[in-house]
C-alpha cells in the first residue's frame, strides 16, 4: 500500500498555499491552523497588506511561529 501511495501521490503534488489569496478554509486545511488563527491571518492581511515573507506571517497575533516554520515549504507569496 505504501509503495502505491508513494508512486501515485508524490509529495511534490501537495498544493502550495498562497497566503495572500487564500481563504480561511484553505489556511485551516493547508497549514493546519485553527479557525480563529485563520481568521486572524485574514484580518491581519486586510489591515496590513500582503505578506512578503514567512517572517511577516509570524507577526500575526495568535499564530504559533513554530507551526508556521513547520509548514513554510507549503507557503508561497
Long-range contacts (C-beta under 8 A, 24 or more apart in sequence): 14-74, 15-74, 16-74, 16-75, 16-76, 17-71, 17-74, 17-75, 17-76, 18-76, 18-77, 19-45, 19-51, 19-57, 19-75, 19-76, 19-77, 20-45, 20-50, 20-51, 20-77, 30-71, 30-74, 31-67, 31-68, 31-71, 31-74, 31-75, 32-67, 32-71, 33-63, 33-67, 36-62, 37-62, 37-63, 50-77, 51-77, 52-77, 53-77
